[in-house]
Amino acid sequence: CGFIEFDDYDSVDKIILEKNHIVCGHQIDVQKAQSKDNAQRSGGNIRSQQGPSSSMSRPNYN
């Protein structure tokens, strides 16, 4: 799991429209972040309710 912050909304919308993103050789799923209040109202996601996955690790950008 990771986050990228953008300075303007137009860039975010353009990235969301593209379906395939590869970062360091890994295909990633791009989604807009939701506030905790919005996530709880919409049911959140299973991973956040169960804690982080044991397979999650920091990417190596070296």
N, C-alpha and C positions, 0 to 999 in steps of 0.2 A: 504494500500500500504506500502511496506517495502522493504528494500534492505539488502542483505548480501554480504560482500566483501570476496573474496577468494584470497589466495596468489599465486595460480597457475591455469593455464587454464585447466589442466587435471581434477582437482576436479570439476570445473564448468561443463565440458562436461559430466562427469559421472552423476551429479545431473540432468542435462537437459534430459538425456536419460531415467531416471526413471519417470514414468507418474504420480504416486500418491504420494503426500507428505502431511503429517498431522503435523501441528504445533499447539500446545495448543488446540487440539481437532477440528481444522478447516482444511478442505482440501484447499490447496493453489495451485495456478497456477504458475509454475516456468518458467521464461523467462530470457534471457540475456538482460541486459540493453542496450539501444541504446543512442548514443549521440543525442543532440537536433537537430543537422544538419541532421543526418540520419533519425530521426523520422519525421521531416518536409518533407523530400524528399519522404518518403514512405507513407505519409498521416497522420502520428502520430496515436494517439488513441483518441477516442471520449472523454473519461474522462478527459484527459489533456487539451483538447480544451474547455471543459465546466466547468472545475474546479473540485475540489474534491467532491465526493459524500457525502451527508449528513449522510449516514449510515457508513461512514468510521470512525473508532476510533482507539486509541492506544490500542494495545494488553496488557492484564494484565498478566505479567509473574510471579506474586507472588504466 
